[in-house]
Amino acid sequence: MKGLLIRASESGEQLEMIYISAKGDVSQRVIKVLNVSSESLKAYCYTRNQFRTFKLENILSIVPLKHHRRGA
């Protein structure tokens, strides 16, 4: 996971993440990783339109964002 986060921070690639908060609330978010440390990551959250810090241990799933193409 950490390799994906570092690559995304270097390339600017957006990621889709499922995250569980300290309160136990699960959310799905689209983020742009800005910085990765040993315990957390700083990112811009497109879902909340804010800069956020996320604990790595609370990330349930994270994958590159897939852009859906429309049409026949």
N, C-alpha and C positions, 0 to 999 in steps of 0.2 A: 504494500500500500504506500509506503513512504516514497518508493521510487516513482510511483505514479504522481504523487503530490509534488515532488521536486521537479519532475519533467513538466508538469502543468504550470508550475510557477515560472519556469524558464520560458515556456512557449506561449503562455497566455491562454492556453486551452481551457474552455469551460468544462466543469465537471458536474455530474448529477450525484447528489449525496442523500442518503437516508441517515438521519441523526436523531439521537435520543437525548433530550435535555436532562438536567439534574433532577427535574421534577417528574421525569418519566414520560414526557410528551414526545411522540415520534413525529418527525416532519420530513418532507421531501423538499430538497432545495437545489437550486442551480447556483454554483459559485465559481469565482475566479480566484485561484490561490495566489496570495501575495508573498507569504513567508511561511516557512515550515520550521518548527523547533522540535525538541525532543518530546514534548508533551502536548503541543497544540499547533494549530495553524491559524494564520490570519488570512482572511479572504473577504472579497466583496460578495455579498449575498444578493443575487438578482431577485430572489423571492421576496426579501424584505426591503430591498433597495437601500442597504446599509452595509458598512464595514462591520465584520463580526470576527470574534475569536472562538474557535471550536476546539474542544478537547479531543485528541486523537482516540482516546479510549471510548468515546461516545459515538464514534462513527460506526454505524452498522453496515453500511455498504457505500462504495464510491466507485463510479465508472465515468469514462469520458461521455460528454453529452452527445447524444445522437440527434442530428437534425433530420426531421422527417420531411421527406419530399412529397409534395402533393401532385396529383395529376394521374393520367392514365399510363 
